[in-house]
Amino acid sequence: MKITGSPVATVSIGAAQTPTVAPAPAAGNAPAALQSDVLQPAAEALAAMPDFDAARVAELRAALARGELPFDPARLAGLIQKFHGGR
C-alpha cells in the first residue's frame, strides 16, 4: 500500500458548542403549540374535572362494606411493598 501526500481535512479542537435547551414550562403554562384551538377545549375540561370521583369512591366503599368487593390484605401489603421497594 502506497501512502500519498493527499490533502487531509483538519479538525480544530476548540470550545464545543453546547445546544441550548429551553426550560420546561411551569405548571399551568402549556407551550403555545399545546394551546391550539383543537386542544384548548380538552385542556379546559381536564382542568374542570375533580381530582377524584367522589361518587365512585362512595360506591366502592359501600360494595366493600357489603362484602361484594373482595379484599385481600396480604395481597395489598405485598403490592405496597413491591411498589415502595420493600425488602
PDB file of N, CA, C and O in Angstrom:
ATOM      1  N   MET A   1       0.850  -1.164   0.000  1.00  0.00           N
ATOM      2  CA  MET A   1       0.000   0.000   0.000  1.00  0.00           C
ATOM      3  C   MET A   1       0.898   1.228   0.000  1.00  0.00           C
ATOM      4  O   MET A   1       1.839   1.327   0.786  1.00  0.00           O
ATOM      5  N   LYS A   2       0.598   2.141  -0.875  1.00  0.00           N
ATOM      6  CA  LYS A   2       1.391   3.351  -1.014  1.00  0.00           C
ATOM      7  C   LYS A   2       0.641   4.524  -0.383  1.00  0.00           C
ATOM      8  O   LYS A   2      -0.542   4.731  -0.651  1.00  0.00           O
ATOM      9  N   ILE A   3       1.323   5.268   0.433  1.00  0.00           N
ATOM     10  CA  ILE A   3       0.730   6.444   1.063  1.00  0.00           C
ATOM     11  C   ILE A   3       1.119   7.652   0.237  1.00  0.00           C
ATOM     12  O   ILE A   3       2.301   7.903   0.001  1.00  0.00           O
ATOM     13  N   THR A   4       0.129   8.389  -0.196  1.00  0.00           N
ATOM     14  CA  THR A   4       0.391   9.585  -0.991  1.00  0.00           C
ATOM     15  C   THR A   4       0.188  10.813  -0.139  1.00  0.00           C
ATOM     16  O   THR A   4      -0.378  10.737   0.951  1.00  0.00           O
ATOM     17  N   GLY A   5       0.628  11.894  -0.612  1.00  0.00           N
ATOM     18  CA  GLY A   5       0.501  13.145   0.114  1.00  0.00           C
ATOM     19  C   GLY A   5      -0.799  13.857  -0.194  1.00  0.00           C
ATOM     20  O   GLY A   5      -0.808  15.068  -0.412  1.00  0.00           O
ATOM     21  N   SER A   6      -1.901  13.114  -0.215  1.00  0.00           N
ATOM     22  CA  SER A   6      -3.190  13.732  -0.499  1.00  0.00           C
ATOM     23  C   SER A   6      -3.604  14.628   0.659  1.00  0.00           C
ATOM     24  O   SER A   6      -3.261  14.363   1.811  1.00  0.00           O
ATOM     25  N   PRO A   7      -4.342  15.691   0.349  1.00  0.00           N
ATOM     26  CA  PRO A   7      -4.732  16.619   1.416  1.00  0.00           C
ATOM     27  C   PRO A   7      -5.599  15.923   2.480  1.00  0.00           C
ATOM     28  O   PRO A   7      -6.442  15.080   2.174  1.00  0.00           O
ATOM     29  N   VAL A   8      -5.365  16.298   3.694  1.00  0.00           N
ATOM     30  CA  VAL A   8      -6.105  15.740   4.824  1.00  0.00           C
ATOM     31  C   VAL A   8      -6.939  16.853   5.437  1.00  0.00           C
ATOM     32  O   VAL A   8      -6.450  17.959   5.666  1.00  0.00           O
ATOM     33  N   ALA A   9      -8.193  16.548   5.696  1.00  0.00           N
ATOM     34  CA  ALA A   9      -9.060  17.531   6.349  1.00  0.00           C
ATOM     35  C   ALA A   9      -8.618  17.678   7.790  1.00  0.00           C
ATOM     36  O   ALA A   9      -8.359  16.685   8.469  1.00  0.00           O
ATOM     37  N   THR A  10      -8.533  18.887   8.250  1.00  0.00           N
ATOM     38  CA  THR A  10      -8.140  19.122   9.635  1.00  0.00           C
ATOM     39  C   THR A  10      -9.355  19.490  10.465  1.00  0.00           C
ATOM     40  O   THR A  10     -10.309  20.102   9.985  1.00  0.00           O
ATOM     41  N   VAL A  11      -9.288  19.107  11.692  1.00  0.00           N
ATOM     42  CA  VAL A  11     -10.362  19.413  12.629  1.00  0.00           C
ATOM     43  C   VAL A  11      -9.770  20.255  13.732  1.00  0.00           C
ATOM     44  O   VAL A  11      -8.813  19.849  14.391  1.00  0.00           O
ATOM     45  N   SER A  12     -10.333  21.415  13.931  1.00  0.00           N
ATOM     46  CA  SER A  12      -9.836  22.259  15.014  1.00  0.00           C
ATOM     47  C   SER A  12     -10.610  21.943  16.277  1.00  0.00           C
ATOM     48  O   SER A  12     -11.838  21.863  16.282  1.00  0.00           O
ATOM     49  N   ILE A  13      -9.863  21.769  17.333  1.00  0.00           N
ATOM     50  CA  ILE A  13     -10.488  21.449  18.614  1.00  0.00           C
ATOM     51  C   ILE A  13     -10.509  22.722  19.439  1.00  0.00           C
ATOM     52  O   ILE A  13      -9.470  23.250  19.836  1.00  0.00           O
ATOM     53  N   GLY A  14     -11.686  23.186  19.681  1.00  0.00           N
ATOM     54  CA  GLY A  14     -11.846  24.413  20.459  1.00  0.00           C
ATOM     55  C   GLY A  14     -13.014  24.235  21.391  1.00  0.00           C
ATOM     56  O   GLY A  14     -13.401  23.113  21.718  1.00  0.00           O
ATOM     57  N   ALA A  15     -13.558  25.311  21.804  1.00  0.00           N
ATOM     58  CA  ALA A  15     -14.724  25.251  22.679  1.00  0.00           C
ATOM     59  C   ALA A  15     -15.887  24.659  21.903  1.00  0.00           C
ATOM     60  O   ALA A  15     -16.318  25.204  20.887  1.00  0.00           O
ATOM     61  N   ALA A  16     -16.376  23.557  22.389  1.00  0.00           N
ATOM     62  CA  ALA A  16     -17.510  22.905  21.735  1.00  0.00           C
ATOM     63  C   ALA A  16     -18.771  23.708  21.999  1.00  0.00           C
ATOM     64  O   ALA A  16     -18.974  24.249  23.087  1.00  0.00           O
ATOM     65  N   GLN A  17     -19.596  23.770  20.996  1.00  0.00           N
ATOM     66  CA  GLN A  17     -20.859  24.481  21.169  1.00  0.00           C
ATOM     67  C   GLN A  17     -21.855  23.539  21.830  1.00  0.00           C
ATOM     68  O   GLN A  17     -22.069  22.420  21.362  1.00  0.00           O
ATOM     69  N   THR A  18     -22.442  23.982  22.885  1.00  0.00           N
ATOM     70  CA  THR A  18     -23.465  23.190  23.547  1.00  0.00           C
ATOM     71  C   THR A  18     -24.824  23.663  23.079  1.00  0.00           C
ATOM     72  O   THR A  18     -25.084  24.865  23.021  1.00  0.00           O
ATOM     73  N   PRO A  19     -25.689  22.724  22.746  1.00  0.00           N
ATOM     74  CA  PRO A  19     -27.019  23.135  22.311  1.00  0.00           C
ATOM     75  C   PRO A  19     -27.794  23.768  23.459  1.00  0.00           C
ATOM     76  O   PRO A  19     -27.690  23.339  24.608  1.00  0.00           O
ATOM     77  N   THR A  20     -28.547  24.763  23.140  1.00  0.00           N
ATOM     78  CA  THR A  20     -29.364  25.399  24.161  1.00  0.00           C
ATOM     79  C   THR A  20     -30.709  24.695  24.233  1.00  0.00           C
ATOM     80  O   THR A  20     -31.329  24.404  23.210  1.00  0.00           O
ATOM     81  N   VAL A  21     -31.141  24.434  25.429  1.00  0.00           N
ATOM     82  CA  VAL A  21     -32.410  23.764  25.653  1.00  0.00           C
ATOM     83  C   VAL A  21     -33.310  24.725  26.403  1.00  0.00           C
ATOM     84  O   VAL A  21     -32.937  25.276  27.438  1.00  0.00           O
ATOM     85  N   ALA A  22     -34.484  24.912  25.868  1.00  0.00           N
ATOM     86  CA  ALA A  22     -35.436  25.800  26.531  1.00  0.00           C
ATOM     87  C   ALA A  22     -35.915  25.149  27.815  1.00  0.00           C
ATOM     88  O   ALA A  22     -36.129  23.937  27.834  1.00  0.00           O
ATOM     89  N   PRO A  23     -36.088  25.896  28.872  1.00  0.00           N
ATOM     90  CA  PRO A  23     -36.582  25.316  30.122  1.00  0.00           C
ATOM     91  C   PRO A  23     -38.004  24.798  29.949  1.00  0.00           C
ATOM     92  O   PRO A  23     -38.774  25.295  29.126  1.00  0.00           O
ATOM     93  N   ALA A  24     -38.325  23.799  30.736  1.00  0.00           N
ATOM     94  CA  ALA A  24     -39.673  23.238  30.694  1.00  0.00           C
ATOM     95  C   ALA A  24     -40.667  24.283  31.170  1.00  0.00           C
ATOM     96  O   ALA A  24     -40.361  25.070  32.065  1.00  0.00           O
ATOM     97  N   PRO A  25     -41.859  24.295  30.577  1.00  0.00           N
ATOM     98  CA  PRO A  25     -42.855  25.282  31.014  1.00  0.00           C
ATOM     99  C   PRO A  25     -43.315  24.984  32.435  1.00  0.00           C
ATOM    100  O   PRO A  25     -43.395  23.826  32.844  1.00  0.00           O
ATOM    101  N   ALA A  26     -43.611  26.019  33.166  1.00  0.00           N
ATOM    102  CA  ALA A  26     -44.113  25.867  34.528  1.00  0.00           C
ATOM    103  C   ALA A  26     -45.508  25.254  34.484  1.00  0.00           C
ATOM    104  O   ALA A  26     -46.213  25.343  33.479  1.00  0.00           O
ATOM    105  N   ALA A  27     -45.885  24.636  35.585  1.00  0.00           N
ATOM    106  CA  ALA A  27     -47.204  24.012  35.653  1.00  0.00           C
ATOM    107  C   ALA A  27     -48.284  25.039  35.336  1.00  0.00           C
ATOM    108  O   ALA A  27     -48.271  26.154  35.857  1.00  0.00           O
ATOM    109  N   GLY A  28     -49.194  24.656  34.495  1.00  0.00           N
ATOM    110  CA  GLY A  28     -50.275  25.550  34.129  1.00  0.00           C
ATOM    111  C   GLY A  28     -49.938  26.450  32.956  1.00  0.00           C
ATOM    112  O   GLY A  28     -50.816  27.141  32.439  1.00  0.00           O
ATOM    113  N   ASN A  29     -48.688  26.457  32.525  1.00  0.00           N
ATOM    114  CA  ASN A  29     -48.272  27.267  31.376  1.00  0.00           C
ATOM    115  C   ASN A  29     -47.880  26.337  30.244  1.00  0.00           C
ATOM    116  O   ASN A  29     -46.695  26.053  30.062  1.00  0.00           O
ATOM    117  N   ALA A  30     -48.837  25.863  29.488  1.00  0.00           N
ATOM    118  CA  ALA A  30     -48.568  24.948  28.389  1.00  0.00           C
ATOM    119  C   ALA A  30     -47.889  25.699  27.256  1.00  0.00           C
ATOM    120  O   ALA A  30     -48.161  26.880  27.039  1.00  0.00           O
ATOM    121  N   PRO A  31     -46.995  25.011  26.522  1.00  0.00           N
ATOM    122  CA  PRO A  31     -46.370  25.668  25.373  1.00  0.00           C
ATOM    123  C   PRO A  31     -47.425  26.112  24.368  1.00  0.00           C
ATOM    124  O   PRO A  31     -48.535  25.581  24.338  1.00  0.00           O
ATOM    125  N   ALA A  32     -47.066  27.086  23.555  1.00  0.00           N
ATOM    126  CA  ALA A  32     -48.009  27.643  22.590  1.00  0.00           C
ATOM    127  C   ALA A  32     -48.562  26.573  21.660  1.00  0.00           C
ATOM    128  O   ALA A  32     -49.719  26.653  21.248  1.00  0.00           O
ATOM    129  N   ALA A  33     -47.747  25.563  21.321  1.00  0.00           N
ATOM    130  CA  ALA A  33     -48.204  24.500  20.422  1.00  0.00           C
ATOM    131  C   ALA A  33     -49.356  23.714  21.033  1.00  0.00           C
ATOM    132  O   ALA A  33     -50.206  23.194  20.311  1.00  0.00           O
ATOM    133  N   LEU A  34     -49.388  23.627  22.351  1.00  0.00           N
ATOM    134  CA  LEU A  34     -50.453  22.883  23.012  1.00  0.00           C
ATOM    135  C   LEU A  34     -51.695  23.733  23.257  1.00  0.00           C
ATOM    136  O   LEU A  34     -52.731  23.211  23.669  1.00  0.00           O
ATOM    137  N   GLN A  35     -51.601  24.998  23.016  1.00  0.00           N
ATOM    138  CA  GLN A  35     -52.741  25.872  23.243  1.00  0.00           C
ATOM    139  C   GLN A  35     -53.471  26.152  21.936  1.00  0.00           C
ATOM    140  O   GLN A  35     -53.961  27.258  21.710  1.00  0.00           O
ATOM    141  N   SER A  36     -53.537  25.148  21.090  1.00  0.00           N
ATOM    142  CA  SER A  36     -54.219  25.311  19.814  1.00  0.00           C
ATOM    143  C   SER A  36     -55.725  25.304  20.028  1.00  0.00           C
ATOM    144  O   SER A  36     -56.210  24.964  21.107  1.00  0.00           O
ATOM    145  N   ASP A  37     -56.444  25.676  19.005  1.00  0.00           N
ATOM    146  CA  ASP A  37     -57.903  25.680  19.078  1.00  0.00           C
ATOM    147  C   ASP A  37     -58.454  24.274  19.286  1.00  0.00           C
ATOM    148  O   ASP A  37     -59.533  24.102  19.852  1.00  0.00           O
ATOM    149  N   VAL A  38     -57.716  23.276  18.829  1.00  0.00           N
ATOM    150  CA  VAL A  38     -58.183  21.888  18.948  1.00  0.00           C
ATOM    151  C   VAL A  38     -58.025  21.388  20.379  1.00  0.00           C
ATOM    152  O   VAL A  38     -58.926  20.739  20.911  1.00  0.00           O
ATOM    153  N   LEU A  39     -56.893  21.683  21.002  1.00  0.00           N
ATOM    154  CA  LEU A  39     -56.612  21.152  22.336  1.00  0.00           C
ATOM    155  C   LEU A  39     -57.150  22.013  23.474  1.00  0.00           C
ATOM    156  O   LEU A  39     -57.286  21.526  24.597  1.00  0.00           O
ATOM    157  N   GLN A  40     -57.451  23.256  23.215  1.00  0.00           N
ATOM    158  CA  GLN A  40     -57.911  24.153  24.275  1.00  0.00           C
ATOM    159  C   GLN A  40     -59.164  23.640  24.988  1.00  0.00           C
ATOM    160  O   GLN A  40     -59.195  23.658  26.218  1.00  0.00           O
ATOM    161  N   PRO A  41     -60.208  23.178  24.266  1.00  0.00           N
ATOM    162  CA  PRO A  41     -61.388  22.665  24.980  1.00  0.00           C
ATOM    163  C   PRO A  41     -61.069  21.456  25.856  1.00  0.00           C
ATOM    164  O   PRO A  41     -61.619  21.316  26.949  1.00  0.00           O
ATOM    165  N   ALA A  42     -60.190  20.592  25.383  1.00  0.00           N
ATOM    166  CA  ALA A  42     -59.815  19.417  26.178  1.00  0.00           C
ATOM    167  C   ALA A  42     -59.048  19.833  27.421  1.00  0.00           C
ATOM    168  O   ALA A  42     -59.265  19.271  28.495  1.00  0.00           O
ATOM    169  N   ALA A  43     -58.162  20.798  27.298  1.00  0.00           N
ATOM    170  CA  ALA A  43     -57.396  21.275  28.440  1.00  0.00           C
ATOM    171  C   ALA A  43     -58.311  21.923  29.477  1.00  0.00           C
ATOM    172  O   ALA A  43     -58.109  21.753  30.680  1.00  0.00           O
ATOM    173  N   GLU A  44     -59.304  22.657  29.015  1.00  0.00           N
ATOM    174  CA  GLU A  44     -60.251  23.292  29.935  1.00  0.00           C
ATOM    175  C   GLU A  44     -61.114  22.249  30.644  1.00  0.00           C
ATOM    176  O   GLU A  44     -61.382  22.370  31.839  1.00  0.00           O
ATOM    177  N   ALA A  45     -61.554  21.214  29.901  1.00  0.00           N
ATOM    178  CA  ALA A  45     -62.358  20.151  30.503  1.00  0.00           C
ATOM    179  C   ALA A  45     -61.551  19.386  31.543  1.00  0.00           C
ATOM    180  O   ALA A  45     -62.072  19.036  32.602  1.00  0.00           O
ATOM    181  N   LEU A  46     -60.294  19.129  31.250  1.00  0.00           N
ATOM    182  CA  LEU A  46     -59.431  18.437  32.196  1.00  0.00           C
ATOM    183  C   LEU A  46     -59.212  19.271  33.454  1.00  0.00           C
ATOM    184  O   LEU A  46     -59.211  18.738  34.563  1.00  0.00           O
ATOM    185  N   ALA A  47     -59.028  20.566  33.285  1.00  0.00           N
ATOM    186  CA  ALA A  47     -58.822  21.450  34.434  1.00  0.00           C
ATOM    187  C   ALA A  47     -60.076  21.538  35.302  1.00  0.00           C
ATOM    188  O   ALA A  47     -59.976  21.751  36.511  1.00  0.00           O
ATOM    189  N   ALA A  48     -61.255  21.375  34.698  1.00  0.00           N
ATOM    190  CA  ALA A  48     -62.501  21.473  35.442  1.00  0.00           C
ATOM    191  C   ALA A  48     -62.852  20.188  36.191  1.00  0.00           C
ATOM    192  O   ALA A  48     -63.715  20.196  37.069  1.00  0.00           O
ATOM    193  N   MET A  49     -62.185  19.084  35.846  1.00  0.00           N
ATOM    194  CA  MET A  49     -62.502  17.801  36.493  1.00  0.00           C
ATOM    195  C   MET A  49     -61.960  17.773  37.918  1.00  0.00           C
ATOM    196  O   MET A  49     -60.919  18.366  38.200  1.00  0.00           O
ATOM    197  N   PRO A  50     -62.665  17.086  38.817  1.00  0.00           N
ATOM    198  CA  PRO A  50     -62.161  16.955  40.189  1.00  0.00           C
ATOM    199  C   PRO A  50     -60.954  16.017  40.211  1.00  0.00           C
ATOM    200  O   PRO A  50     -60.734  15.253  39.272  1.00  0.00           O
ATOM    201  N   ASP A  51     -60.177  16.084  41.292  1.00  0.00           N
ATOM    202  CA  ASP A  51     -59.004  15.221  41.420  1.00  0.00           C
ATOM    203  C   ASP A  51     -59.377  13.745  41.494  1.00  0.00           C
ATOM    204  O   ASP A  51     -58.602  12.886  41.074  1.00  0.00           O
ATOM    205  N   PHE A  52     -60.556  13.448  42.024  1.00  0.00           N
ATOM    206  CA  PHE A  52     -61.033  12.074  42.099  1.00  0.00           C
ATOM    207  C   PHE A  52     -62.547  12.067  41.986  1.00  0.00           C
ATOM    208  O   PHE A  52     -63.197  13.098  42.154  1.00  0.00           O
ATOM    209  N   ASP A  53     -63.100  10.907  41.702  1.00  0.00           N
ATOM    210  CA  ASP A  53     -64.541  10.755  41.533  1.00  0.00           C
ATOM    211  C   ASP A  53     -65.138  10.344  42.881  1.00  0.00           C
ATOM    212  O   ASP A  53     -65.116   9.166  43.237  1.00  0.00           O
ATOM    213  N   ALA A  54     -65.661  11.295  43.614  1.00  0.00           N
ATOM    214  CA  ALA A  54     -66.185  11.045  44.961  1.00  0.00           C
ATOM    215  C   ALA A  54     -67.337  10.046  44.930  1.00  0.00           C
ATOM    216  O   ALA A  54     -67.461   9.228  45.841  1.00  0.00           O
ATOM    217  N   ALA A  55     -68.178  10.096  43.906  1.00  0.00           N
ATOM    218  CA  ALA A  55     -69.298   9.158  43.813  1.00  0.00           C
ATOM    219  C   ALA A  55     -68.792   7.734  43.634  1.00  0.00           C
ATOM    220  O   ALA A  55     -69.339   6.801  44.222  1.00  0.00           O
ATOM    221  N   ARG A  56     -67.756   7.564  42.831  1.00  0.00           N
ATOM    222  CA  ARG A  56     -67.202   6.220  42.608  1.00  0.00           C
ATOM    223  C   ARG A  56     -66.547   5.689  43.878  1.00  0.00           C
ATOM    224  O   ARG A  56     -66.654   4.501  44.179  1.00  0.00           O
ATOM    225  N   VAL A  57     -65.872   6.557  44.624  1.00  0.00           N
ATOM    226  CA  VAL A  57     -65.261   6.160  45.884  1.00  0.00           C
ATOM    227  C   VAL A  57     -66.338   5.691  46.864  1.00  0.00           C
ATOM    228  O   VAL A  57     -66.174   4.669  47.530  1.00  0.00           O
ATOM    229  N   ALA A  58     -67.426   6.433  46.948  1.00  0.00           N
ATOM    230  CA  ALA A  58     -68.529   6.050  47.840  1.00  0.00           C
ATOM    231  C   ALA A  58     -69.133   4.720  47.410  1.00  0.00           C
ATOM    232  O   ALA A  58     -69.460   3.886  48.254  1.00  0.00           O
ATOM    233  N   GLU A  59     -69.282   4.517  46.115  1.00  0.00           N
ATOM    234  CA  GLU A  59     -69.830   3.264  45.590  1.00  0.00           C
ATOM    235  C   GLU A  59     -68.917   2.079  45.952  1.00  0.00           C
ATOM    236  O   GLU A  59     -69.404   1.026  46.364  1.00  0.00           O
ATOM    237  N   LEU A  60     -67.611   2.249  45.799  1.00  0.00           N
ATOM    238  CA  LEU A  60     -66.672   1.172  46.133  1.00  0.00           C
ATOM    239  C   LEU A  60     -66.626   0.908  47.634  1.00  0.00           C
ATOM    240  O   LEU A  60     -66.508  -0.244  48.052  1.00  0.00           O
ATOM    241  N   ARG A  61     -66.717   1.946  48.443  1.00  0.00           N
ATOM    242  CA  ARG A  61     -66.742   1.761  49.902  1.00  0.00           C
ATOM    243  C   ARG A  61     -67.984   0.970  50.327  1.00  0.00           C
ATOM    244  O   ARG A  61     -67.904   0.081  51.174  1.00  0.00           O
ATOM    245  N   ALA A  62     -69.112   1.300  49.737  1.00  0.00           N
ATOM    246  CA  ALA A  62     -70.350   0.591  50.082  1.00  0.00           C
ATOM    247  C   ALA A  62     -70.263  -0.871  49.655  1.00  0.00           C
ATOM    248  O   ALA A  62     -70.670  -1.756  50.409  1.00  0.00           O
ATOM    249  N   ALA A  63     -69.741  -1.137  48.466  1.00  0.00           N
ATOM    250  CA  ALA A  63     -69.596  -2.514  47.994  1.00  0.00           C
ATOM    251  C   ALA A  63     -68.641  -3.290  48.887  1.00  0.00           C
ATOM    252  O   ALA A  63     -68.868  -4.470  49.156  1.00  0.00           O
ATOM    253  N   LEU A  64     -67.582  -2.649  49.345  1.00  0.00           N
ATOM    254  CA  LEU A  64     -66.635  -3.290  50.253  1.00  0.00           C
ATOM    255  C   LEU A  64     -67.296  -3.600  51.594  1.00  0.00           C
ATOM    256  O   LEU A  64     -67.085  -4.675  52.155  1.00  0.00           O
ATOM    257  N   ALA A  65     -68.087  -2.671  52.107  1.00  0.00           N
ATOM    258  CA  ALA A  65     -68.781  -2.871  53.379  1.00  0.00           C
ATOM    259  C   ALA A  65     -69.813  -3.993  53.292  1.00  0.00           C
ATOM    260  O   ALA A  65     -70.021  -4.724  54.260  1.00  0.00           O
ATOM    261  N   ARG A  66     -70.468  -4.130  52.116  1.00  0.00           N
ATOM    262  CA  ARG A  66     -71.457  -5.195  51.934  1.00  0.00           C
ATOM    263  C   ARG A  66     -70.802  -6.544  51.654  1.00  0.00           C
ATOM    264  O   ARG A  66     -71.495  -7.560  51.600  1.00  0.00           O
ATOM    265  N   GLY A  67     -69.498  -6.575  51.478  1.00  0.00           N
ATOM    266  CA  GLY A  67     -68.799  -7.825  51.184  1.00  0.00           C
ATOM    267  C   GLY A  67     -68.873  -8.212  49.717  1.00  0.00           C
ATOM    268  O   GLY A  67     -68.555  -9.347  49.361  1.00  0.00           O
ATOM    269  N   GLU A  68     -69.285  -7.292  48.866  1.00  0.00           N
ATOM    270  CA  GLU A  68     -69.400  -7.585  47.439  1.00  0.00           C
ATOM    271  C   GLU A  68     -68.084  -7.385  46.701  1.00  0.00           C
ATOM    272  O   GLU A  68     -67.926  -7.842  45.569  1.00  0.00           O
ATOM    273  N   LEU A  69     -67.166  -6.718  47.327  1.00  0.00           N
ATOM    274  CA  LEU A  69     -65.875  -6.442  46.713  1.00  0.00           C
ATOM    275  C   LEU A  69     -64.818  -7.208  47.506  1.00  0.00           C
ATOM    276  O   LEU A  69     -64.614  -6.939  48.690  1.00  0.00           O
ATOM    277  N   PRO A  70     -64.146  -8.159  46.861  1.00  0.00           N
ATOM    278  CA  PRO A  70     -63.158  -8.949  47.606  1.00  0.00           C
ATOM    279  C   PRO A  70     -61.981  -8.086  48.060  1.00  0.00           C
ATOM    280  O   PRO A  70     -61.540  -7.189  47.342  1.00  0.00           O
ATOM    281  N   PHE A  71     -61.486  -8.369  49.253  1.00  0.00           N
ATOM    282  CA  PHE A  71     -60.355  -7.633  49.800  1.00  0.00           C
ATOM    283  C   PHE A  71     -59.372  -8.628  50.394  1.00  0.00           C
ATOM    284  O   PHE A  71     -59.725  -9.400  51.285  1.00  0.00           O
ATOM    285  N   ASP A  72     -58.152  -8.610  49.907  1.00  0.00           N
ATOM    286  CA  ASP A  72     -57.106  -9.498  50.392  1.00  0.00           C
ATOM    287  C   ASP A  72     -55.996  -8.634  50.988  1.00  0.00           C
ATOM    288  O   ASP A  72     -55.158  -8.115  50.251  1.00  0.00           O
ATOM    289  N   PRO A  73     -55.979  -8.472  52.320  1.00  0.00           N
ATOM    290  CA  PRO A  73     -54.978  -7.594  52.931  1.00  0.00           C
ATOM    291  C   PRO A  73     -53.542  -8.047  52.683  1.00  0.00           C
ATOM    292  O   PRO A  73     -52.644  -7.213  52.566  1.00  0.00           O
ATOM    293  N   ALA A  74     -53.317  -9.355  52.601  1.00  0.00           N
ATOM    294  CA  ALA A  74     -51.960  -9.845  52.341  1.00  0.00           C
ATOM    295  C   ALA A  74     -51.503  -9.441  50.937  1.00  0.00           C
ATOM    296  O   ALA A  74     -50.349  -9.063  50.738  1.00  0.00           O
ATOM    297  N   ARG A  75     -52.405  -9.523  49.982  1.00  0.00           N
ATOM    298  CA  ARG A  75     -52.062  -9.122  48.620  1.00  0.00           C
ATOM    299  C   ARG A  75     -51.801  -7.617  48.559  1.00  0.00           C
ATOM    300  O   ARG A  75     -50.862  -7.173  47.898  1.00  0.00           O
ATOM    301  N   LEU A  76     -52.627  -6.839  49.247  1.00  0.00           N
ATOM    302  CA  LEU A  76     -52.434  -5.394  49.280  1.00  0.00           C
ATOM    303  C   LEU A  76     -51.078  -5.057  49.892  1.00  0.00           C
ATOM    304  O   LEU A  76     -50.349  -4.215  49.367  1.00  0.00           O
ATOM    305  N   ALA A  77     -50.741  -5.712  50.997  1.00  0.00           N
ATOM    306  CA  ALA A  77     -49.453  -5.460  51.645  1.00  0.00           C
ATOM    307  C   ALA A  77     -48.306  -5.817  50.704  1.00  0.00           C
ATOM    308  O   ALA A  77     -47.315  -5.089  50.632  1.00  0.00           O
ATOM    309  N   GLY A  78     -48.430  -6.926  49.985  1.00  0.00           N
ATOM    310  CA  GLY A  78     -47.391  -7.316  49.032  1.00  0.00           C
ATOM    311  C   GLY A  78     -47.229  -6.308  47.909  1.00  0.00           C
ATOM    312  O   GLY A  78     -46.111  -5.995  47.500  1.00  0.00           O
ATOM    313  N   LEU A  79     -48.350  -5.799  47.411  1.00  0.00           N
ATOM    314  CA  LEU A  79     -48.287  -4.805  46.347  1.00  0.00           C
ATOM    315  C   LEU A  79     -47.663  -3.495  46.837  1.00  0.00           C
ATOM    316  O   LEU A  79     -46.916  -2.844  46.106  1.00  0.00           O
ATOM    317  N   ILE A  80     -47.976  -3.114  48.081  1.00  0.00           N
ATOM    318  CA  ILE A  80     -47.393  -1.899  48.645  1.00  0.00           C
ATOM    319  C   ILE A  80     -45.890  -2.073  48.791  1.00  0.00           C
ATOM    320  O   ILE A  80     -45.126  -1.167  48.457  1.00  0.00           O
ATOM    321  N   GLN A  81     -45.454  -3.239  49.290  1.00  0.00           N
ATOM    322  CA  GLN A  81     -44.026  -3.493  49.443  1.00  0.00           C
ATOM    323  C   GLN A  81     -43.330  -3.496  48.080  1.00  0.00           C
ATOM    324  O   GLN A  81     -42.238  -2.947  47.935  1.00  0.00           O
ATOM    325  N   LYS A  82     -43.960  -4.107  47.096  1.00  0.00           N
ATOM    326  CA  LYS A  82     -43.365  -4.165  45.754  1.00  0.00           C
ATOM    327  C   LYS A  82     -43.245  -2.757  45.173  1.00  0.00           C
ATOM    328  O   LYS A  82     -42.214  -2.408  44.597  1.00  0.00           O
ATOM    329  N   PHE A  83     -44.284  -1.958  45.321  1.00  0.00           N
ATOM    330  CA  PHE A  83     -44.290  -0.610  44.767  1.00  0.00           C
ATOM    331  C   PHE A  83     -43.260   0.278  45.437  1.00  0.00           C
ATOM    332  O   PHE A  83     -42.569   1.048  44.769  1.00  0.00           O
ATOM    333  N   HIS A  84     -43.154   0.177  46.749  1.00  0.00           N
ATOM    334  CA  HIS A  84     -42.247   1.054  47.501  1.00  0.00           C
ATOM    335  C   HIS A  84     -40.870   0.442  47.718  1.00  0.00           C
ATOM    336  O   HIS A  84     -40.047   1.008  48.437  1.00  0.00           O
ATOM    337  N   GLY A  85     -40.615  -0.697  47.110  1.00  0.00           N
ATOM    338  CA  GLY A  85     -39.292  -1.302  47.189  1.00  0.00           C
ATOM    339  C   GLY A  85     -38.972  -1.911  48.539  1.00  0.00           C
ATOM    340  O   GLY A  85     -37.820  -1.899  48.972  1.00  0.00           O
ATOM    341  N   GLY A  86     -39.981  -2.442  49.204  1.00  0.00           N
ATOM    342  CA  GLY A  86     -39.759  -3.081  50.499  1.00  0.00           C
ATOM    343  C   GLY A  86     -38.916  -4.334  50.354  1.00  0.00           C
ATOM    344  O   GLY A  86     -38.783  -4.885  49.262  1.00  0.00           O
ATOM    345  N   ARG A  87     -38.358  -4.772  51.448  1.00  0.00           N
ATOM    346  CA  ARG A  87     -37.483  -5.954  51.418  1.00  0.00           C
ATOM    347  C   ARG A  87     -38.229  -7.201  51.699  1.00  0.00           C
ATOM    348  O   ARG A  87     -37.641  -8.283  51.711  1.00  0.00           O
TER     349      ARG A  87
END
